[in-house]
């Protein structure tokens, strides 16, 4: 069974978060001075990426699909924000013209160097666009992928170090005041990721044997098993011993991997499912960027790089800002008993 998200989970607001409201036209009142909102660092980064992409044109050394992929990235990241001319206090910044590969390198470094500090509800779109650009351009420049991997892991360690630093009393009080409903939602989110990572590990164990022992796909499947084990362990740590769901005894796989073709398809479907359950975590925690990156990279072992993991719909309420995924079917159905 294929995932309806089919490489895409739905974000109801185009660039997510209240920041999307900044992209709409400013309303002006005659009896009061209009206010131009200040963009935070994540909003400014989104805006810079929008400028970079608007100044990008595919070059001779770029992927064959660079034109259509670039259009998808432009739509996902949203338009350039600039206040009305009469309210601008300084000239709008500009970006140099770049090829697709040059833009990918610039965006990748800009996002992943600051990954631990992303916010404003923009973590999904910024990381998703950066991951897609990196993997597509990385087909011809593997160094770009290696650099991105290092930056993502370094940023995750930085975020972990920051989280381990004792907070002030106000922060502790806020944390202590979390309602039980919010905690239950987080446990449900982590259990969904745990369950999907277990199912994916089982699927990869089954599909790996359908490739030659020394092939890149067999090696890729085995490497993915290791990262899935790490993901499961992380979820177990976040849940604690009393909150994790017990492991299911087995899963029924669809498609059943009986040859190289069905094994490849199952791998793609399993990664679709993982991307879907990672989205809620990604919307609130930059730690999830590494797991999205691992999933997207694993997928490239069995198919061409995927431009975007999620889809973006700017037709919703700009102030809503909630990221949601369509309810996915699953390629691995739990079989109990």
Buried (B, 14 or more C-beta within 10 A) or exposed (E): BBBBBBBBBBBBBBBBBBBBBBBEEEEEEEEEEEEEEEBBEBBBBBBBBBBBBBBBEBBEEBBEBBEEBBEBBBBBBBBBBEBEEEEEEEEEEEBEEBBBBBBBBBBBBBBBEBBBBBBBBBBBBBBBBBBBBBBBBBBEBEEBBEBBBEBBBBBBEBBEEEEEEEEEEEEEEEEEEEEEEEEEEBBEBBBBBBBBBBBBBBBBBBBBEBBEEEEEBBBBBEBBBEBBEBBBEBBBEBBEEEBBBEEBEBBEBBBEBEEBEBBBBBBBBBBBBBBBBBBBBBBBBBBBBBBBBBBBBBBBBBEEBBBBBBBBEBEBEBEBBBBBBBEBBBBBBBEEE
